[in-house]
Amino acid sequence: MPLADRHPQHARGVGMMVCAAILLSSTGPFLRHMESADAWQVQFWRSITMTAVVIAFVAWRWRGDLRGAYAALPWPAWALGVLMGGSFALYLLAMTLTTIANVVFLLAIVPFLTALFAWLLHGERVRRATAVAMVAALAGVALMIGDGVNTGHLTGIMAALAAIALHSLYLATARRYPAVDFTPVNALAGIAGCAIGGVAATTLAISTHDLALSLLLGAVSVGIPFILMILATRTMPAAEVALIGLLESVLGPLWVWLLVGETPAAMSLVGGAIVLGAVVFQALAAARSAPGA
């Protein structure tokens, strides 16, 4: 591709990735402004709009051939859809049991867990820089878990770690099929998440205010940013994606601090800073070792 053509595409990719990170970071404010809906109720209703957005995108991408899109998926993809649905539900639950900062800081370890699962499942080599960053990130997570024990947030932190583990397992498994479009799996995850919320909720009746926020949450904070990320990663190196993705972990705690006055504990901030620093180190190391760098 000529250089003149590549630069505009890269710039569009960066713009889409920045927008995706900003939209993803809005989950916390949406949740903190709910009147009375619990995590399971929100999960049910947000999954509806998230699924609708993803299916619309898949239909556009496959020129209306939804049957072909799902027929092209290998059988593990269907199981991965259920795993991702569980991840979405646990992620939302975690945000109701601990601070937004704890959850989004922990979310930053996804690249490391993905690398670990890829090594365990496929024998994929873990680079030295990634291994070093993993150890540093683990230290940060340990600080956050210790703080969770002291502040009564341990259940929320464990729910967040479970959500992250499921997400990482999905990503590691998807790497076995580089030629397969896994976008339709996100719709399967939405359907699974909807089912989980519907079963776990004591009632699906919520206020009009909470219903509107939940439906908006599914589209604005999940569906649309996922599509933007898929489009952005086609024109950007993985290291850049990881670095720009950190905006979610920075902006998420900032929004709830500005809008609802939620302040994370000092030790959570220290642990989170270590995790984010590990991600930056790993991404910069990957960028230096990339061909043509």
C-alpha positions as CSV (number, residue, x, y, z in Angstrom):
1,M,0.0,0.0,0.0
2,P,1.5,3.5,-0.9
3,L,2.6,5.6,2.0
4,A,0.1,8.3,1.1
5,D,-2.7,5.9,1.4
6,R,-1.5,4.2,4.5
7,H,-1.2,7.4,6.7
8,P,-4.9,8.5,6.4
9,Q,-6.1,5.0,7.1
10,H,-3.8,4.8,10.2
11,A,-5.1,8.2,11.4
12,R,-8.7,7.0,11.0
13,G,-7.8,3.9,13.0
14,V,-6.3,6.0,15.8
15,G,-9.4,8.2,15.8
16,M,-11.7,5.2,16.0
17,M,-9.6,3.6,18.8
18,V,-9.7,6.8,20.8
19,C,-13.5,7.1,20.4
20,A,-13.9,3.4,21.4
21,A,-11.8,3.9,24.6
22,I,-13.9,7.0,25.5
23,L,-17.2,5.2,25.0
24,L,-16.0,2.1,26.9
25,S,-15.0,4.3,29.8
26,S,-18.6,5.6,30.1
27,T,-19.9,2.4,31.7
28,G,-19.2,3.5,35.2
29,P,-21.2,6.8,35.0
30,F,-24.1,4.9,33.5
31,L,-24.1,2.4,36.3
32,R,-23.7,5.0,39.1
33,H,-26.7,6.9,37.8
34,M,-29.1,4.0,37.9
35,E,-32.0,4.6,40.3
36,S,-32.6,1.1,41.6
37,A,-31.8,-1.5,38.9
38,D,-29.3,-4.1,40.0
39,A,-26.5,-5.6,37.9
40,W,-28.5,-8.5,36.5
41,Q,-31.4,-6.3,35.4
42,V,-29.0,-3.9,33.7
43,Q,-27.2,-6.9,32.1
44,F,-30.5,-8.2,30.6
45,W,-31.6,-4.9,29.1
46,R,-28.2,-3.6,27.9
47,S,-27.6,-7.0,26.2
48,I,-30.6,-6.4,23.9
49,T,-29.2,-3.2,22.4
50,M,-25.7,-4.5,22.3
51,T,-26.8,-7.5,20.4
52,A,-28.9,-5.5,18.0
53,V,-25.9,-3.1,17.2
54,V,-23.5,-6.0,16.6
55,I,-26.0,-8.0,14.4
56,A,-26.6,-4.8,12.3
57,F,-22.8,-4.5,11.9
58,V,-22.4,-8.1,10.9
59,A,-25.2,-7.8,8.4
60,W,-23.5,-4.8,6.8
61,R,-20.1,-6.5,6.8
62,W,-21.4,-9.7,5.3
63,R,-23.8,-7.9,2.9
64,G,-26.9,-9.3,4.6
65,D,-25.6,-12.9,4.6
66,L,-26.0,-13.5,8.4
67,R,-26.4,-17.2,7.8
68,G,-23.0,-17.3,6.0
69,A,-21.4,-15.2,8.8
70,Y,-22.4,-17.8,11.4
71,A,-21.8,-20.8,9.2
72,A,-18.2,-19.7,8.8
73,L,-17.6,-19.9,12.6
74,P,-15.7,-22.9,13.9
75,W,-17.5,-24.8,16.6
76,P,-15.4,-23.4,19.5
77,A,-16.7,-20.0,18.6
78,W,-20.2,-20.9,19.8
79,A,-18.8,-21.9,23.2
80,L,-16.7,-18.7,23.3
81,G,-19.9,-16.7,22.8
82,V,-21.2,-18.2,26.1
83,L,-17.9,-17.4,27.8
84,M,-18.0,-13.8,26.7
85,G,-21.6,-13.5,27.8
86,G,-20.4,-14.6,31.2
87,S,-17.5,-12.2,31.1
88,F,-19.9,-9.3,30.3
89,A,-22.2,-10.2,33.2
90,L,-19.4,-10.6,35.7
91,Y,-17.8,-7.3,34.6
92,L,-21.0,-5.5,35.2
93,L,-21.5,-7.2,38.6
94,A,-17.9,-6.3,39.6
95,M,-18.6,-2.6,39.0
96,T,-21.5,-2.8,41.5
97,L,-19.4,-4.5,44.2
98,T,-16.2,-2.4,44.1
99,T,-15.0,0.9,42.7
100,I,-14.9,1.6,39.0
101,A,-11.2,2.2,39.3
102,N,-10.5,-1.3,40.6
103,V,-12.4,-2.9,37.7
104,V,-10.9,-0.9,34.9
105,F,-7.3,-1.1,36.3
106,L,-7.6,-4.8,36.5
107,L,-9.0,-4.9,32.9
108,A,-5.6,-3.7,31.7
109,I,-4.1,-7.2,32.5
110,V,-6.1,-8.8,29.6
111,P,-3.1,-8.8,27.2
112,F,-1.0,-10.6,29.8
113,L,-3.6,-13.2,30.6
114,T,-4.2,-13.7,26.9
115,A,-0.5,-14.4,26.3
116,L,-0.5,-16.8,29.3
117,F,-3.6,-18.7,27.9
118,A,-2.1,-18.8,24.4
119,W,1.1,-20.4,25.8
120,L,-0.9,-22.9,27.9
121,L,-3.3,-23.8,25.1
122,H,-1.3,-23.5,21.9
123,G,2.4,-23.4,23.1
124,E,2.6,-19.8,21.8
125,R,5.9,-18.3,22.9
126,V,5.8,-15.6,25.5
127,R,8.4,-12.9,24.8
128,R,10.8,-11.9,27.6
129,A,9.4,-8.4,27.8
130,T,5.9,-9.7,28.2
131,A,7.0,-12.1,30.9
132,V,8.6,-9.2,32.8
133,A,5.5,-7.1,32.4
134,M,3.4,-10.0,33.6
135,V,5.3,-10.2,36.9
136,A,5.0,-6.4,37.4
137,A,1.3,-6.5,36.7
138,L,0.9,-9.4,39.1
139,A,2.5,-7.3,41.8
140,G,0.0,-4.5,41.1
141,V,-2.9,-6.9,41.1
142,A,-1.7,-8.3,44.5
143,L,-1.7,-4.8,46.0
144,M,-5.3,-4.3,44.8
145,I,-6.4,-7.6,46.2
146,G,-4.8,-6.8,49.5
147,D,-6.6,-3.5,49.5
148,G,-9.9,-5.2,48.6
149,V,-9.5,-7.5,51.7
150,N,-9.1,-4.4,53.9
151,T,-11.9,-2.3,52.4
152,G,-14.5,-5.0,51.9
153,H,-14.2,-5.0,48.1
154,L,-12.7,-8.4,47.6
155,T,-15.9,-10.0,46.1
156,G,-16.0,-7.3,43.4
157,I,-12.3,-7.7,42.6
158,M,-12.7,-11.5,42.3
159,A,-15.7,-11.0,40.0
160,A,-13.6,-8.6,37.9
161,L,-10.7,-11.1,37.7
162,A,-13.1,-13.9,36.7
163,A,-14.6,-11.6,33.9
164,I,-11.1,-10.8,32.7
165,A,-10.0,-14.5,32.7
166,L,-13.0,-15.4,30.5
167,H,-12.3,-12.5,28.2
168,S,-8.7,-13.5,27.9
169,L,-9.6,-17.1,27.3
170,Y,-11.8,-16.0,24.4
171,L,-9.0,-13.9,22.9
172,A,-6.4,-16.7,23.2
173,T,-8.7,-19.2,21.6
174,A,-9.7,-16.9,18.8
175,R,-6.0,-16.6,17.9
176,R,-6.1,-20.2,16.7
177,Y,-8.3,-19.0,13.8
178,P,-6.6,-15.8,12.4
179,A,-8.6,-16.1,9.1
180,V,-12.0,-16.3,10.8
181,D,-14.2,-13.2,11.4
182,F,-15.1,-13.5,15.1
183,T,-17.3,-10.4,15.1
184,P,-20.5,-12.5,15.1
185,V,-19.4,-14.1,18.3
186,N,-20.1,-10.7,20.1
187,A,-23.7,-11.1,19.2
188,L,-23.7,-14.6,20.6
189,A,-22.2,-13.1,23.7
190,G,-25.0,-10.6,23.9
191,I,-27.6,-13.3,23.7
192,A,-25.8,-15.3,26.4
193,G,-25.5,-12.3,28.6
194,C,-29.2,-11.5,28.1
195,A,-30.0,-15.1,29.2
196,I,-27.7,-14.8,32.2
197,G,-29.3,-11.5,33.3
198,G,-32.8,-12.8,32.8
199,V,-32.2,-15.9,34.9
200,A,-30.3,-14.2,37.7
201,A,-32.6,-11.2,38.0
202,T,-35.5,-11.5,40.5
203,T,-37.6,-9.3,38.2
204,L,-37.0,-7.6,34.9
205,A,-39.3,-4.7,35.7
206,I,-37.2,-1.5,36.2
207,S,-38.0,2.2,36.1
208,T,-38.2,4.0,32.8
209,H,-35.1,6.0,33.8
210,D,-33.1,2.8,34.4
211,L,-34.4,1.1,31.3
212,A,-33.4,4.1,29.1
213,L,-29.9,4.1,30.7
214,S,-29.5,0.3,30.3
215,L,-30.5,0.3,26.6
216,L,-28.2,3.3,26.0
217,L,-25.4,1.6,27.9
218,G,-25.6,-1.5,25.6
219,A,-25.3,0.5,22.5
220,V,-23.0,3.4,23.5
221,S,-20.7,1.6,26.0
222,V,-20.5,-1.8,24.5
223,G,-21.9,-2.3,21.0
224,I,-20.5,0.8,19.1
225,P,-17.0,0.8,20.8
226,F,-16.6,-2.9,20.0
227,I,-17.3,-2.2,16.3
228,L,-14.9,0.8,16.3
229,M,-12.2,-1.4,17.9
230,I,-12.6,-4.1,15.2
231,L,-12.3,-1.5,12.4
232,A,-9.4,0.3,14.1
233,T,-7.3,-2.9,14.6
234,R,-7.2,-3.5,10.8
235,T,-5.1,-0.4,10.3
236,M,-3.0,-0.2,13.6
237,P,-0.2,-2.2,15.1
238,A,-1.2,-4.2,18.2
239,A,1.2,-2.1,20.4
240,E,-0.6,1.1,19.5
241,V,-4.0,-0.5,20.1
242,A,-2.8,-1.6,23.6
243,L,-1.5,1.9,24.5
244,I,-4.6,3.8,23.3
245,G,-6.8,1.2,25.0
246,L,-5.3,2.4,28.3
247,L,-7.5,5.5,27.9
248,E,-10.4,3.4,29.2
249,S,-8.5,2.6,32.4
250,V,-7.6,6.3,32.9
251,L,-10.9,7.9,31.9
252,G,-13.2,5.4,33.7
253,P,-12.1,6.4,37.2
254,L,-11.9,10.1,36.2
255,W,-15.6,10.2,35.0
256,V,-17.0,8.7,38.2
257,W,-14.8,11.0,40.3
258,L,-16.0,14.1,38.5
259,L,-19.6,13.1,38.2
260,V,-20.4,11.2,41.4
261,G,-17.4,11.8,43.6
262,E,-16.2,8.2,43.7
263,T,-12.6,8.1,44.9
264,P,-10.6,4.9,44.8
265,A,-8.3,3.9,47.8
266,A,-4.7,5.0,47.6
267,M,-3.4,1.4,47.4
268,S,-5.8,0.7,44.5
269,L,-4.3,3.7,42.7
270,V,-0.8,2.4,43.4
271,G,-1.6,-1.1,42.2
272,G,-3.4,0.3,39.1
273,A,-0.5,2.5,38.3
274,I,1.8,-0.5,38.4
275,V,-0.5,-2.5,36.1
276,L,-0.8,0.4,33.6
277,G,3.0,0.9,33.7
278,A,3.5,-2.8,32.9
279,V,1.1,-2.5,29.9
280,V,3.0,0.6,28.6
281,F,6.4,-1.2,29.0
282,Q,5.1,-4.3,27.1
283,A,3.5,-2.2,24.3
284,L,6.7,-0.2,23.8
285,A,8.8,-3.3,23.8
286,A,6.5,-4.8,21.2
287,A,6.7,-1.7,19.1
288,R,10.5,-1.7,19.1
289,S,10.7,-5.4,18.1
290,A,8.1,-5.1,15.3
291,P,9.4,-5.5,11.7
292,G,10.4,-2.2,10.3
293,A,10.5,-0.5,13.7
